[in-house]
Amino acid sequence: MRPTLSWTPTEDLPPGTTDLEPVVSVVRAGRVVVLSGAGISTESGIPDYRGEGGSLSRHTPMTYQDFTGGAPARRRYWARSHLGWRTFGRARPNAGHRAVAAFGRAGLLTGVITQNVDGLHQAAGSDGVVDLHGSLDRVVCLGCGDVSARRELARRLEEANPGFDPVPAAMNPDGDADLTDEQVAGFHVVPCVVCGGVLKPDVVFFGETVPAARVERCRELVREAASVLVLGSSLTVMSGLRFVRQAAEAGTPVVIVNRDPTRGDKLAAARVALPLGKALTTVAERLGVPVD
């Protein structure tokens, strides 16, 4: 489940380091599973929930309960998400995503688990990515279960809402643009083309449970890994933290690259407090791994 509560460090945590050697060592050894969060996508123009300027200070993500609770909430969500998709869908992989893909091509990774819904790991060329919280480029019907492409829904929403082009106050990591109630009033939501049911992005909303089979696949990747490399995640929510705890309990080394303290710092061998793109590119250079 993805709770809506934020986490702030209230206890003494191990200090971060700017020494990349812990990252170089675990990647060189191979059999690494990557666990990535919103911080790896900020250099692609997608904001973070937490950290400096994080959107949780001004934005409460849509919950599953709100979305399924009534048409007004769904209208608000789809109006904001439709506008956000225009920007979100144009985002491209950055140096961090490309470095992760390069490590995979070099045979150094056993898999990638991402808490992000932006598809940028796959766009960079990573294989075997588990989208823990789903992906915004798919839409699912809550009635019949039909899965369709987001680009097709975007086309239908454009046709149903000609001239819809409000100016958002901000953009958020889930592709949700900050709009006022006045700006979303009158927005027309379209139904499933198969059964006329309610459409939902194929993502795990806050307050919704991650599918059990997906969780088990992630646990399997952690069991098979020689180390866990956390990239750009505060590990605030249990959906990601549980895999760090699993690794720590099994004696599997955990290394974190995140500029701010995380909820998993006490379980990690080190936290490297450096910008991800530059840090991972430097690691690739030290290992002689070419990054496209």
Summary of the structure (lengths in Angstrom):
residues: 292
radius of gyration: 19.3
end to end distance: 35.8
largest distance: 56.4
contacts: 974
relative contact order: 0.24
helix: 39%
strand: 16%
